Amino acid sequence: MRTTLKIEDKLAKALKALAHRSGKPFKSVVNETLQAGLTASNVLPKLRPYAVEPQHMGAVLDYLNLNTDLALADRFEDEELIRKLQLKK
């Protein structure tokens, strides 16, 4: 979101100095500082890292044969391509 803020001179100087020392753009330093302040004051909840928990697929793997399924998908794709080419004649 784009917005205009009036920042006190001493805060702006401190943010610019931090941006210069870190080599980051001023915009990034302002956003990171606001994020840290809001998180520390519990205004924004800390987000847990996203994690995926593997699940056992059970009986699904008993009847699923990827080799034959992929061959079947290839055959359908080939047939569809041939059909489309024949329509253009």
CNS distance restraints for C-alpha pairs under 8 A (distance, minus, plus):
assign (resid   7 and name CA) (resid  11 and name CA) 6.51 0.50 0.50
assign (resid   7 and name CA) (resid  12 and name CA) 6.00 0.50 0.50
assign (resid   8 and name CA) (resid  12 and name CA) 6.16 0.50 0.50
assign (resid   9 and name CA) (resid  13 and name CA) 6.14 0.50 0.50
assign (resid  10 and name CA) (resid  14 and name CA) 6.19 0.50 0.50
assign (resid  11 and name CA) (resid  15 and name CA) 6.11 0.50 0.50
assign (resid  12 and name CA) (resid  16 and name CA) 6.04 0.50 0.50
assign (resid  13 and name CA) (resid  17 and name CA) 6.06 0.50 0.50
assign (resid  14 and name CA) (resid  18 and name CA) 6.16 0.50 0.50
assign (resid  15 and name CA) (resid  19 and name CA) 6.11 0.50 0.50
assign (resid  15 and name CA) (resid  26 and name CA) 7.07 0.50 0.50
assign (resid  15 and name CA) (resid  29 and name CA) 6.74 0.50 0.50
assign (resid  15 and name CA) (resid  30 and name CA) 6.79 0.50 0.50
assign (resid  16 and name CA) (resid  20 and name CA) 6.11 0.50 0.50
assign (resid  16 and name CA) (resid  26 and name CA) 6.22 0.50 0.50
assign (resid  17 and name CA) (resid  21 and name CA) 6.15 0.50 0.50
assign (resid  18 and name CA) (resid  22 and name CA) 6.01 0.50 0.50
assign (resid  18 and name CA) (resid  29 and name CA) 7.25 0.50 0.50
assign (resid  19 and name CA) (resid  23 and name CA) 5.72 0.50 0.50
assign (resid  19 and name CA) (resid  24 and name CA) 5.14 0.50 0.50
assign (resid  19 and name CA) (resid  25 and name CA) 5.95 0.50 0.50
assign (resid  19 and name CA) (resid  26 and name CA) 5.37 0.50 0.50
assign (resid  19 and name CA) (resid  29 and name CA) 5.91 0.50 0.50
assign (resid  20 and name CA) (resid  24 and name CA) 6.90 0.50 0.50
assign (resid  24 and name CA) (resid  28 and name CA) 6.48 0.50 0.50
assign (resid  24 and name CA) (resid  29 and name CA) 6.67 0.50 0.50
assign (resid  25 and name CA) (resid  29 and name CA) 6.49 0.50 0.50
assign (resid  26 and name CA) (resid  30 and name CA) 6.21 0.50 0.50
assign (resid  27 and name CA) (resid  31 and name CA) 6.21 0.50 0.50
assign (resid  28 and name CA) (resid  32 and name CA) 6.01 0.50 0.50
assign (resid  29 and name CA) (resid  33 and name CA) 5.99 0.50 0.50
assign (resid  30 and name CA) (resid  34 and name CA) 6.14 0.50 0.50
assign (resid  31 and name CA) (resid  35 and name CA) 6.05 0.50 0.50
assign (resid  32 and name CA) (resid  36 and name CA) 6.08 0.50 0.50
assign (resid  33 and name CA) (resid  37 and name CA) 6.12 0.50 0.50
assign (resid  34 and name CA) (resid  38 and name CA) 6.07 0.50 0.50
assign (resid  35 and name CA) (resid  39 and name CA) 6.01 0.50 0.50
assign (resid  36 and name CA) (resid  40 and name CA) 5.98 0.50 0.50
assign (resid  37 and name CA) (resid  41 and name CA) 6.22 0.50 0.50
assign (resid  38 and name CA) (resid  42 and name CA) 6.27 0.50 0.50
assign (resid  38 and name CA) (resid  43 and name CA) 5.16 0.50 0.50
assign (resid  38 and name CA) (resid  44 and name CA) 5.63 0.50 0.50
assign (resid  39 and name CA) (resid  43 and name CA) 5.93 0.50 0.50
assign (resid  39 and name CA) (resid  44 and name CA) 4.83 0.50 0.50
assign (resid  39 and name CA) (resid  45 and name CA) 6.25 0.50 0.50
assign (resid  39 and name CA) (resid  46 and name CA) 6.48 0.50 0.50
assign (resid  57 and name CA) (resid  61 and name CA) 6.59 0.50 0.50
assign (resid  58 and name CA) (resid  62 and name CA) 7.63 0.50 0.50
assign (resid  59 and name CA) (resid  63 and name CA) 7.32 0.50 0.50
assign (resid  60 and name CA) (resid  64 and name CA) 6.26 0.50 0.50
assign (resid  61 and name CA) (resid  65 and name CA) 7.59 0.50 0.50
assign (resid  64 and name CA) (resid  69 and name CA) 7.76 0.50 0.50
assign (resid  65 and name CA) (resid  69 and name CA) 6.08 0.50 0.50
assign (resid  66 and name CA) (resid  70 and name CA) 5.80 0.50 0.50
assign (resid  67 and name CA) (resid  71 and name CA) 6.25 0.50 0.50
assign (resid  68 and name CA) (resid  72 and name CA) 6.06 0.50 0.50
assign (resid  69 and name CA) (resid  73 and name CA) 6.20 0.50 0.50
assign (resid  70 and name CA) (resid  74 and name CA) 6.12 0.50 0.50
assign (resid  71 and name CA) (resid  75 and name CA) 6.22 0.50 0.50
assign (resid  72 and name CA) (resid  76 and name CA) 6.28 0.50 0.50
assign (resid  73 and name CA) (resid  77 and name CA) 6.14 0.50 0.50
assign (resid  74 and name CA) (resid  78 and name CA) 6.10 0.50 0.50
assign (resid  75 and name CA) (resid  79 and name CA) 6.15 0.50 0.50
assign (resid  76 and name CA) (resid  80 and name CA) 6.15 0.50 0.50
assign (resid  77 and name CA) (resid  81 and name CA) 6.19 0.50 0.50
assign (resid  78 and name CA) (resid  82 and name CA) 6.21 0.50 0.50
assign (resid  79 and name CA) (resid  83 and name CA) 6.16 0.50 0.50
assign (resid  80 and name CA) (resid  84 and name CA) 6.22 0.50 0.50
assign (resid  81 and name CA) (resid  85 and name CA) 6.20 0.50 0.50
assign (resid  82 and name CA) (resid  86 and name CA) 6.16 0.50 0.50
assign (resid  83 and name CA) (resid  87 and name CA) 6.34 0.50 0.50
assign (resid  84 and name CA) (resid  88 and name CA) 6.67 0.50 0.50
assign (resid  85 and name CA) (resid  89 and name CA) 7.03 0.50 0.50
